[in-house]
Amino acid sequence: MHSSDNIIAIGIVTTLINIVITLVVILIMWNLQGPSSIRKVLGQLAAEEYLQEHHEQQCRGKETVPEAAIHFTGTEQTPFLDHSRGVLDKSGSFKSHPFAITGENWDETCDSWNICLSTQTSADLMFNIAKQAEMWEGPISVAVLTPDLDFTVAIIMMKYLQKCFPKMMTRVALHITYPRHLPPRYDYNEGEERLEYNCKQPESVNKEIVRRIRTRKLTEHIKLSPYPQNLLRNLARQGCPCEFSFTPDIDMISIPRMSKQLNEFVARNSTRECDRCAYIIPIYEIATSVKRNPKTKEHLKKLIKSGLAQRFHIKVFPGNQENSQLLKWEGDSDFKTLDVMYNITSWKEYWEPIYIAKATVPLFDESFVGYGYTRSSQIYEMNYAGYSWFMLNKVFLCHSGFQTKRQRSIIRKKQMRKNIRFYNIFKKVINARYTSEDEDDQHQDNAVD
């Protein structure tokens, strides 16, 4: 037998041994822990196979990308991001690195502002950071999900944003989160010719970078994996050092001068004295045919009347903003200064207002992963915690495009069905927690010194 035949035979035997070992492990785990543990092991094996394949692609000379915004030395993939120092979430599924990239004026801006905008995004929607920073003049804390090569996308986009919008990006802090089994990778080649991107088209640039960097397998992974919205929201919000926080989604854009008006509003003694007050800012969907978002409430009302603007989620899930009483809000627009327009004393389940509150507000529950009830669960807890709700009179957020149920994928619908089951359990936990706290407080009040 030739030496090459010996090598082949040895390879076959080794493969068979590995298969037998794997089957034995699976059978043992099935007997001890059941099928859920099997799925976990198989998921880890798939992740390892995925990483190995992409590592081989990189070694074969896969398409390279421009130099990163951060200074990289040698040929290291992620020299500034030490994976061993990431912070694990409660589930142990994700790692986070707060303040991976911080604008040079971040500390100075935070010191002079009473309110901070916190938001979250995936790498393919980072162009919205430019839109947010254009309208919001204070500090902006952004958490970005960066599995595998999406980290490369995020770094290149940050370089682009810093180059094209240098002043705005000095007050932006970026935090990194990724699945534990898909750590960030930076695909870098010093010989790559630098690409020039159009500073007037952030969205097109973002799409082009994603097209160049993301592999089909990574795209499929992102499509099938639940997006950890609440983990990212908490990471971004906890990165805000200001007394008040504001947590819209990345594609909910402020109107001009809103940030300064809100900063002045929360600085008032009447606002600062209330620890459990939430000030609501309504959201409206703006038709894609409208080239520029409305700048004033009067302009918004005209768009509503002409059918070019509508309440957020009105066609998808009316309960999202139903309790905000927006018909009343839309009725008057003659306000010179930002103030409370009316109190909301009612509460309806599944309500998801965007609000401003002190940073001591309950965190988003990170057990909710994917889409569905991620915000309403927090509002439910705030209601139990005794928060009061106030509608602000003249500011609002704009979301591009009218949403319809047809736009929701089968995967998203499955996530929502899963989360509604968890939401019903969550309510019982919250009820028990706050009932127990109330009883403890009552016992303390009745205690004799």
Contacts in CASP RR format, 6 or more apart in sequence:
PFRMAT RR
TARGET T0000
AUTHOR 0000-0000-0000
METHOD contacts of the structure
MODEL  1
MHSSDNIIAIGIVTTLINIVITLVVILIMWNLQGPSSIRKVLGQLAAEEY
LQEHHEQQCRGKETVPEAAIHFTGTEQTPFLDHSRGVLDKSGSFKSHPFA
ITGENWDETCDSWNICLSTQTSADLMFNIAKQAEMWEGPISVAVLTPDLD
FTVAIIMMKYLQKCFPKMMTRVALHITYPRHLPPRYDYNEGEERLEYNCK
QPESVNKEIVRRIRTRKLTEHIKLSPYPQNLLRNLARQGCPCEFSFTPDI
DMISIPRMSKQLNEFVARNSTRECDRCAYIIPIYEIATSVKRNPKTKEHL
KKLIKSGLAQRFHIKVFPGNQENSQLLKWEGDSDFKTLDVMYNITSWKEY
WEPIYIAKATVPLFDESFVGYGYTRSSQIYEMNYAGYSWFMLNKVFLCHS
GFQTKRQRSIIRKKQMRKNIRFYNIFKKVINARYTSEDEDDQHQDNAVD
1 9 0 8 1.000
25 41 0 8 1.000
26 38 0 8 1.000
26 41 0 8 1.000
29 37 0 8 1.000
29 38 0 8 1.000
29 41 0 8 1.000
30 37 0 8 1.000
30 38 0 8 1.000
43 181 0 8 1.000
44 181 0 8 1.000
47 181 0 8 1.000
47 182 0 8 1.000
48 181 0 8 1.000
50 182 0 8 1.000
50 217 0 8 1.000
50 221 0 8 1.000
51 148 0 8 1.000
51 182 0 8 1.000
53 217 0 8 1.000
54 148 0 8 1.000
54 149 0 8 1.000
54 185 0 8 1.000
54 215 0 8 1.000
54 217 0 8 1.000
54 218 0 8 1.000
57 215 0 8 1.000
58 185 0 8 1.000
58 187 0 8 1.000
62 187 0 8 1.000
63 212 0 8 1.000
64 187 0 8 1.000
64 188 0 8 1.000
64 189 0 8 1.000
64 191 0 8 1.000
64 192 0 8 1.000
65 152 0 8 1.000
65 156 0 8 1.000
65 187 0 8 1.000
65 188 0 8 1.000
65 189 0 8 1.000
65 192 0 8 1.000
65 209 0 8 1.000
65 212 0 8 1.000
65 213 0 8 1.000
66 156 0 8 1.000
66 159 0 8 1.000
66 192 0 8 1.000
66 194 0 8 1.000
66 195 0 8 1.000
67 159 0 8 1.000
67 188 0 8 1.000
67 190 0 8 1.000
67 192 0 8 1.000
67 194 0 8 1.000
68 152 0 8 1.000
68 155 0 8 1.000
68 156 0 8 1.000
68 159 0 8 1.000
68 186 0 8 1.000
68 188 0 8 1.000
69 101 0 8 1.000
69 155 0 8 1.000
69 156 0 8 1.000
69 158 0 8 1.000
69 159 0 8 1.000
69 160 0 8 1.000
69 162 0 8 1.000
69 163 0 8 1.000
70 80 0 8 1.000
70 101 0 8 1.000
70 155 0 8 1.000
70 158 0 8 1.000
72 79 0 8 1.000
72 80 0 8 1.000
72 186 0 8 1.000
72 188 0 8 1.000
73 79 0 8 1.000
74 190 0 8 1.000
75 188 0 8 1.000
75 190 0 8 1.000
77 184 0 8 1.000
77 185 0 8 1.000
77 186 0 8 1.000
77 187 0 8 1.000
77 188 0 8 1.000
78 151 0 8 1.000
78 184 0 8 1.000
78 185 0 8 1.000
78 186 0 8 1.000
80 100 0 8 1.000
81 97 0 8 1.000
81 100 0 8 1.000
81 151 0 8 1.000
81 176 0 8 1.000
81 184 0 8 1.000
83 95 0 8 1.000
83 183 0 8 1.000
83 184 0 8 1.000
85 97 0 8 1.000
86 95 0 8 1.000
86 96 0 8 1.000
86 97 0 8 1.000
87 95 0 8 1.000
87 96 0 8 1.000
87 97 0 8 1.000
87 98 0 8 1.000
88 94 0 8 1.000
88 95 0 8 1.000
88 180 0 8 1.000
89 95 0 8 1.000
89 96 0 8 1.000
89 228 0 8 1.000
89 231 0 8 1.000
89 366 0 8 1.000
90 366 0 8 1.000
91 366 0 8 1.000
91 367 0 8 1.000
92 180 0 8 1.000
93 179 0 8 1.000
93 180 0 8 1.000
93 228 0 8 1.000
94 177 0 8 1.000
94 178 0 8 1.000
94 179 0 8 1.000
94 180 0 8 1.000
94 228 0 8 1.000
94 231 0 8 1.000
95 177 0 8 1.000
95 178 0 8 1.000
95 180 0 8 1.000
95 183 0 8 1.000
96 143 0 8 1.000
96 175 0 8 1.000
96 176 0 8 1.000
96 177 0 8 1.000
96 231 0 8 1.000
96 235 0 8 1.000
97 175 0 8 1.000
97 176 0 8 1.000
97 177 0 8 1.000
98 175 0 8 1.000
98 235 0 8 1.000
98 238 0 8 1.000
98 239 0 8 1.000
99 173 0 8 1.000
99 174 0 8 1.000
99 175 0 8 1.000
99 239 0 8 1.000
100 174 0 8 1.000
100 175 0 8 1.000
100 176 0 8 1.000
101 158 0 8 1.000
101 173 0 8 1.000
101 174 0 8 1.000
102 173 0 8 1.000
102 174 0 8 1.000
103 169 0 8 1.000
103 170 0 8 1.000
103 171 0 8 1.000
103 172 0 8 1.000
103 173 0 8 1.000
104 170 0 8 1.000
105 170 0 8 1.000
105 171 0 8 1.000
106 139 0 8 1.000
106 170 0 8 1.000
106 171 0 8 1.000
106 172 0 8 1.000
106 173 0 8 1.000
109 138 0 8 1.000
109 139 0 8 1.000
109 170 0 8 1.000
109 171 0 8 1.000
110 116 0 8 1.000
110 139 0 8 1.000
110 240 0 8 1.000
110 241 0 8 1.000
110 242 0 8 1.000
113 138 0 8 1.000
113 139 0 8 1.000
113 242 0 8 1.000
113 263 0 8 1.000
114 242 0 8 1.000
114 243 0 8 1.000
114 244 0 8 1.000
114 263 0 8 1.000
114 266 0 8 1.000
114 267 0 8 1.000
115 138 0 8 1.000
115 242 0 8 1.000
115 243 0 8 1.000
115 244 0 8 1.000
115 245 0 8 1.000
115 246 0 8 1.000
115 259 0 8 1.000
115 262 0 8 1.000
115 263 0 8 1.000
115 266 0 8 1.000
115 356 0 8 1.000
116 138 0 8 1.000
116 139 0 8 1.000
116 140 0 8 1.000
116 141 0 8 1.000
116 239 0 8 1.000
116 240 0 8 1.000
116 241 0 8 1.000
116 242 0 8 1.000
116 244 0 8 1.000
116 245 0 8 1.000
116 246 0 8 1.000
117 132 0 8 1.000
117 136 0 8 1.000
117 138 0 8 1.000
117 139 0 8 1.000
117 140 0 8 1.000
117 141 0 8 1.000
117 240 0 8 1.000
117 246 0 8 1.000
117 247 0 8 1.000
117 248 0 8 1.000
117 254 0 8 1.000
117 259 0 8 1.000
118 140 0 8 1.000
118 141 0 8 1.000
118 142 0 8 1.000
118 143 0 8 1.000
118 233 0 8 1.000
118 236 0 8 1.000
118 237 0 8 1.000
118 239 0 8 1.000
118 240 0 8 1.000
118 245 0 8 1.000
118 246 0 8 1.000
118 247 0 8 1.000
119 132 0 8 1.000
119 140 0 8 1.000
119 141 0 8 1.000
119 142 0 8 1.000
119 143 0 8 1.000
119 233 0 8 1.000
119 236 0 8 1.000
119 247 0 8 1.000
119 248 0 8 1.000
119 249 0 8 1.000
119 250 0 8 1.000
120 142 0 8 1.000
120 143 0 8 1.000
120 144 0 8 1.000
120 145 0 8 1.000
120 229 0 8 1.000
120 232 0 8 1.000
120 233 0 8 1.000
120 235 0 8 1.000
120 236 0 8 1.000
120 249 0 8 1.000
120 250 0 8 1.000
121 128 0 8 1.000
121 129 0 8 1.000
121 142 0 8 1.000
121 143 0 8 1.000
121 144 0 8 1.000
121 145 0 8 1.000
121 232 0 8 1.000
121 250 0 8 1.000
122 144 0 8 1.000
122 145 0 8 1.000
122 150 0 8 1.000
122 222 0 8 1.000
122 227 0 8 1.000
123 144 0 8 1.000
123 145 0 8 1.000
123 146 0 8 1.000
123 150 0 8 1.000
123 151 0 8 1.000
123 153 0 8 1.000
123 154 0 8 1.000
123 157 0 8 1.000
123 210 0 8 1.000
124 150 0 8 1.000
124 153 0 8 1.000
124 206 0 8 1.000
124 207 0 8 1.000
124 210 0 8 1.000
124 214 0 8 1.000
125 206 0 8 1.000
125 250 0 8 1.000
125 251 0 8 1.000
126 144 0 8 1.000
126 153 0 8 1.000
126 154 0 8 1.000
126 157 0 8 1.000
126 158 0 8 1.000
126 161 0 8 1.000
126 206 0 8 1.000
127 157 0 8 1.000
127 202 0 8 1.000
127 203 0 8 1.000
127 205 0 8 1.000
127 206 0 8 1.000
128 250 0 8 1.000
128 251 0 8 1.000
128 253 0 8 1.000
129 140 0 8 1.000
129 142 0 8 1.000
129 161 0 8 1.000
129 169 0 8 1.000
129 172 0 8 1.000
129 250 0 8 1.000
130 161 0 8 1.000
130 164 0 8 1.000
130 165 0 8 1.000
130 168 0 8 1.000
130 202 0 8 1.000
131 202 0 8 1.000
131 253 0 8 1.000
132 140 0 8 1.000
132 250 0 8 1.000
132 253 0 8 1.000
132 254 0 8 1.000
133 140 0 8 1.000
133 165 0 8 1.000
133 168 0 8 1.000
133 169 0 8 1.000
133 171 0 8 1.000
133 172 0 8 1.000
134 165 0 8 1.000
134 168 0 8 1.000
135 253 0 8 1.000
135 254 0 8 1.000
135 255 0 8 1.000
135 256 0 8 1.000
135 258 0 8 1.000
135 259 0 8 1.000
136 254 0 8 1.000
136 258 0 8 1.000
136 259 0 8 1.000
137 259 0 8 1.000
137 260 0 8 1.000
138 171 0 8 1.000
138 259 0 8 1.000
138 263 0 8 1.000
139 171 0 8 1.000
139 172 0 8 1.000
139 173 0 8 1.000
139 240 0 8 1.000
139 242 0 8 1.000
140 171 0 8 1.000
140 172 0 8 1.000
140 173 0 8 1.000
141 172 0 8 1.000
141 173 0 8 1.000
141 175 0 8 1.000
141 236 0 8 1.000
141 237 0 8 1.000
141 239 0 8 1.000
141 240 0 8 1.000
142 172 0 8 1.000
142 173 0 8 1.000
142 174 0 8 1.000
142 175 0 8 1.000
142 236 0 8 1.000
142 250 0 8 1.000
143 175 0 8 1.000
143 176 0 8 1.000
143 177 0 8 1.000
143 232 0 8 1.000
143 233 0 8 1.000
143 235 0 8 1.000
143 236 0 8 1.000
144 154 0 8 1.000
144 174 0 8 1.000
144 175 0 8 1.000
144 176 0 8 1.000
144 177 0 8 1.000
144 232 0 8 1.000
145 177 0 8 1.000
145 178 0 8 1.000
145 227 0 8 1.000
145 228 0 8 1.000
145 232 0 8 1.000
146 153 0 8 1.000
146 154 0 8 1.000
146 176 0 8 1.000
146 177 0 8 1.000
146 178 0 8 1.000
146 184 0 8 1.000
147 178 0 8 1.000
147 179 0 8 1.000
147 182 0 8 1.000
147 184 0 8 1.000
147 218 0 8 1.000
147 221 0 8 1.000
147 222 0 8 1.000
147 225 0 8 1.000
148 178 0 8 1.000
148 182 0 8 1.000
148 183 0 8 1.000
148 184 0 8 1.000
148 185 0 8 1.000
148 218 0 8 1.000
148 221 0 8 1.000
149 185 0 8 1.000
149 187 0 8 1.000
149 213 0 8 1.000
149 214 0 8 1.000
149 215 0 8 1.000
149 218 0 8 1.000
150 178 0 8 1.000
150 184 0 8 1.000
150 213 0 8 1.000
150 214 0 8 1.000
150 218 0 8 1.000
150 222 0 8 1.000
151 176 0 8 1.000
151 178 0 8 1.000
151 184 0 8 1.000
151 185 0 8 1.000
151 186 0 8 1.000
152 185 0 8 1.000
152 186 0 8 1.000
152 187 0 8 1.000
152 188 0 8 1.000
152 213 0 8 1.000
153 209 0 8 1.000
153 210 0 8 1.000
153 213 0 8 1.000
153 214 0 8 1.000
154 174 0 8 1.000
154 176 0 8 1.000
155 186 0 8 1.000
156 209 0 8 1.000
156 213 0 8 1.000
157 205 0 8 1.000
157 206 0 8 1.000
157 209 0 8 1.000
158 169 0 8 1.000
158 174 0 8 1.000
160 197 0 8 1.000
160 202 0 8 1.000
160 205 0 8 1.000
160 209 0 8 1.000
161 169 0 8 1.000
161 172 0 8 1.000
161 202 0 8 1.000
162 169 0 8 1.000
163 199 0 8 1.000
164 197 0 8 1.000
164 199 0 8 1.000
164 202 0 8 1.000
165 199 0 8 1.000
173 239 0 8 1.000
175 235 0 8 1.000
175 236 0 8 1.000
175 239 0 8 1.000
176 184 0 8 1.000
177 228 0 8 1.000
177 231 0 8 1.000
177 232 0 8 1.000
177 235 0 8 1.000
178 184 0 8 1.000
179 225 0 8 1.000
182 221 0 8 1.000
187 213 0 8 1.000
197 205 0 8 1.000
197 208 0 8 1.000
198 204 0 8 1.000
198 205 0 8 1.000
214 222 0 8 1.000
223 411 0 8 1.000
224 411 0 8 1.000
226 369 0 8 1.000
226 370 0 8 1.000
226 371 0 8 1.000
226 415 0 8 1.000
227 369 0 8 1.000
227 370 0 8 1.000
227 371 0 8 1.000
228 366 0 8 1.000
228 369 0 8 1.000
228 370 0 8 1.000
229 364 0 8 1.000
229 368 0 8 1.000
229 369 0 8 1.000
229 370 0 8 1.000
229 371 0 8 1.000
229 374 0 8 1.000
230 363 0 8 1.000
230 364 0 8 1.000
230 365 0 8 1.000
230 366 0 8 1.000
230 367 0 8 1.000
230 368 0 8 1.000
230 369 0 8 1.000
230 374 0 8 1.000
230 378 0 8 1.000
231 366 0 8 1.000
231 369 0 8 1.000
233 247 0 8 1.000
233 364 0 8 1.000
233 374 0 8 1.000
234 363 0 8 1.000
234 364 0 8 1.000
234 366 0 8 1.000
236 247 0 8 1.000
237 245 0 8 1.000
237 247 0 8 1.000
237 359 0 8 1.000
237 363 0 8 1.000
240 359 0 8 1.000
242 359 0 8 1.000
243 266 0 8 1.000
243 272 0 8 1.000
243 358 0 8 1.000
243 359 0 8 1.000
244 266 0 8 1.000
244 356 0 8 1.000
244 357 0 8 1.000
244 358 0 8 1.000
244 359 0 8 1.000
245 356 0 8 1.000
245 357 0 8 1.000
245 358 0 8 1.000
245 359 0 8 1.000
245 361 0 8 1.000
246 262 0 8 1.000
246 281 0 8 1.000
246 354 0 8 1.000
246 355 0 8 1.000
246 356 0 8 1.000
247 354 0 8 1.000
248 254 0 8 1.000
248 281 0 8 1.000
248 283 0 8 1.000
248 354 0 8 1.000
248 397 0 8 1.000
251 399 0 8 1.000
251 400 0 8 1.000
252 283 0 8 1.000
252 354 0 8 1.000
252 397 0 8 1.000
252 398 0 8 1.000
252 399 0 8 1.000
253 293 0 8 1.000
253 397 0 8 1.000
253 398 0 8 1.000
253 399 0 8 1.000
253 400 0 8 1.000
254 395 0 8 1.000
254 397 0 8 1.000
254 398 0 8 1.000
255 293 0 8 1.000
255 294 0 8 1.000
255 295 0 8 1.000
255 296 0 8 1.000
255 395 0 8 1.000
255 396 0 8 1.000
255 397 0 8 1.000
255 398 0 8 1.000
256 295 0 8 1.000
258 395 0 8 1.000
261 337 0 8 1.000
261 338 0 8 1.000
261 394 0 8 1.000
261 395 0 8 1.000
262 338 0 8 1.000
262 356 0 8 1.000
262 395 0 8 1.000
264 338 0 8 1.000
265 271 0 8 1.000
265 279 0 8 1.000
265 338 0 8 1.000
265 339 0 8 1.000
265 392 0 8 1.000
266 272 0 8 1.000
266 356 0 8 1.000
271 277 0 8 1.000
271 279 0 8 1.000
274 388 0 8 1.000
275 358 0 8 1.000
275 360 0 8 1.000
276 385 0 8 1.000
276 386 0 8 1.000
276 387 0 8 1.000
276 388 0 8 1.000
277 357 0 8 1.000
277 358 0 8 1.000
277 387 0 8 1.000
277 388 0 8 1.000
277 389 0 8 1.000
277 390 0 8 1.000
278 353 0 8 1.000
278 355 0 8 1.000
278 356 0 8 1.000
278 357 0 8 1.000
278 361 0 8 1.000
278 382 0 8 1.000
278 387 0 8 1.000
278 388 0 8 1.000
278 389 0 8 1.000
278 390 0 8 1.000
279 340 0 8 1.000
279 355 0 8 1.000
279 356 0 8 1.000
279 357 0 8 1.000
279 390 0 8 1.000
279 391 0 8 1.000
279 392 0 8 1.000
280 324 0 8 1.000
280 344 0 8 1.000
280 353 0 8 1.000
280 354 0 8 1.000
280 355 0 8 1.000
280 389 0 8 1.000
280 390 0 8 1.000
280 391 0 8 1.000
280 392 0 8 1.000
281 353 0 8 1.000
281 354 0 8 1.000
281 355 0 8 1.000
281 356 0 8 1.000
281 392 0 8 1.000
281 395 0 8 1.000
281 396 0 8 1.000
281 397 0 8 1.000
282 311 0 8 1.000
282 312 0 8 1.000
282 321 0 8 1.000
282 324 0 8 1.000
282 326 0 8 1.000
282 329 0 8 1.000
282 353 0 8 1.000
282 354 0 8 1.000
282 391 0 8 1.000
282 396 0 8 1.000
282 397 0 8 1.000
283 311 0 8 1.000
283 312 0 8 1.000
283 321 0 8 1.000
283 354 0 8 1.000
283 396 0 8 1.000
283 397 0 8 1.000
283 398 0 8 1.000
283 399 0 8 1.000
284 300 0 8 1.000
284 304 0 8 1.000
284 309 0 8 1.000
284 310 0 8 1.000
284 311 0 8 1.000
284 312 0 8 1.000
284 396 0 8 1.000
284 397 0 8 1.000
284 398 0 8 1.000
284 399 0 8 1.000
285 309 0 8 1.000
285 310 0 8 1.000
285 311 0 8 1.000
285 312 0 8 1.000
285 313 0 8 1.000
285 314 0 8 1.000
285 399 0 8 1.000
285 400 0 8 1.000
285 401 0 8 1.000
285 402 0 8 1.000
285 403 0 8 1.000
286 293 0 8 1.000
286 294 0 8 1.000
286 303 0 8 1.000
286 308 0 8 1.000
286 309 0 8 1.000
286 398 0 8 1.000
286 399 0 8 1.000
286 400 0 8 1.000
286 401 0 8 1.000
287 303 0 8 1.000
287 307 0 8 1.000
287 308 0 8 1.000
287 309 0 8 1.000
287 401 0 8 1.000
287 402 0 8 1.000
288 400 0 8 1.000
288 401 0 8 1.000
288 402 0 8 1.000
289 308 0 8 1.000
290 303 0 8 1.000
290 308 0 8 1.000
290 309 0 8 1.000
293 398 0 8 1.000
293 400 0 8 1.000
294 300 0 8 1.000
294 302 0 8 1.000
294 303 0 8 1.000
294 309 0 8 1.000
294 398 0 8 1.000
296 333 0 8 1.000
296 394 0 8 1.000
297 333 0 8 1.000
297 335 0 8 1.000
297 394 0 8 1.000
297 396 0 8 1.000
298 333 0 8 1.000
300 309 0 8 1.000
300 396 0 8 1.000
301 330 0 8 1.000
301 331 0 8 1.000
301 333 0 8 1.000
303 309 0 8 1.000
304 310 0 8 1.000
304 330 0 8 1.000
310 402 0 8 1.000
311 321 0 8 1.000
311 326 0 8 1.000
312 320 0 8 1.000
312 321 0 8 1.000
312 399 0 8 1.000
312 403 0 8 1.000
313 319 0 8 1.000
313 320 0 8 1.000
313 321 0 8 1.000
313 403 0 8 1.000
314 321 0 8 1.000
315 402 0 8 1.000
315 403 0 8 1.000
315 404 0 8 1.000
315 405 0 8 1.000
316 403 0 8 1.000
316 404 0 8 1.000
316 405 0 8 1.000
316 408 0 8 1.000
317 350 0 8 1.000
319 348 0 8 1.000
319 350 0 8 1.000
319 351 0 8 1.000
319 352 0 8 1.000
320 350 0 8 1.000
320 351 0 8 1.000
320 352 0 8 1.000
321 351 0 8 1.000
321 352 0 8 1.000
321 353 0 8 1.000
322 348 0 8 1.000
322 351 0 8 1.000
323 344 0 8 1.000
323 346 0 8 1.000
323 347 0 8 1.000
323 348 0 8 1.000
323 351 0 8 1.000
323 353 0 8 1.000
324 344 0 8 1.000
324 351 0 8 1.000
324 353 0 8 1.000
324 391 0 8 1.000
325 342 0 8 1.000
325 344 0 8 1.000
325 391 0 8 1.000
328 342 0 8 1.000
329 341 0 8 1.000
329 342 0 8 1.000
329 391 0 8 1.000
329 393 0 8 1.000
332 341 0 8 1.000
332 393 0 8 1.000
333 394 0 8 1.000
335 341 0 8 1.000
335 393 0 8 1.000
335 394 0 8 1.000
338 392 0 8 1.000
338 393 0 8 1.000
338 394 0 8 1.000
338 395 0 8 1.000
339 392 0 8 1.000
339 393 0 8 1.000
340 390 0 8 1.000
340 391 0 8 1.000
340 392 0 8 1.000
340 393 0 8 1.000
341 391 0 8 1.000
341 392 0 8 1.000
341 393 0 8 1.000
342 390 0 8 1.000
342 391 0 8 1.000
343 388 0 8 1.000
343 389 0 8 1.000
343 390 0 8 1.000
343 391 0 8 1.000
344 389 0 8 1.000
344 390 0 8 1.000
344 391 0 8 1.000
345 389 0 8 1.000
347 383 0 8 1.000
347 389 0 8 1.000
349 376 0 8 1.000
349 380 0 8 1.000
350 373 0 8 1.000
350 376 0 8 1.000
351 376 0 8 1.000
351 379 0 8 1.000
352 375 0 8 1.000
352 376 0 8 1.000
352 379 0 8 1.000
353 379 0 8 1.000
353 389 0 8 1.000
354 397 0 8 1.000
355 389 0 8 1.000
357 387 0 8 1.000
361 382 0 8 1.000
361 387 0 8 1.000
362 378 0 8 1.000
362 381 0 8 1.000
362 382 0 8 1.000
362 385 0 8 1.000
363 378 0 8 1.000
364 374 0 8 1.000
364 375 0 8 1.000
364 377 0 8 1.000
364 378 0 8 1.000
365 377 0 8 1.000
365 378 0 8 1.000
365 381 0 8 1.000
365 426 0 8 1.000
367 422 0 8 1.000
367 426 0 8 1.000
368 374 0 8 1.000
368 377 0 8 1.000
368 419 0 8 1.000
368 422 0 8 1.000
368 423 0 8 1.000
368 426 0 8 1.000
369 415 0 8 1.000
370 412 0 8 1.000
370 415 0 8 1.000
370 419 0 8 1.000
371 412 0 8 1.000
371 415 0 8 1.000
371 416 0 8 1.000
371 419 0 8 1.000
372 415 0 8 1.000
372 416 0 8 1.000
372 419 0 8 1.000
372 420 0 8 1.000
373 416 0 8 1.000
373 419 0 8 1.000
373 420 0 8 1.000
373 422 0 8 1.000
373 423 0 8 1.000
374 419 0 8 1.000
376 423 0 8 1.000
377 423 0 8 1.000
377 426 0 8 1.000
380 426 0 8 1.000
380 427 0 8 1.000
380 430 0 8 1.000
381 430 0 8 1.000
384 430 0 8 1.000
384 431 0 8 1.000
384 434 0 8 1.000
385 434 0 8 1.000
END
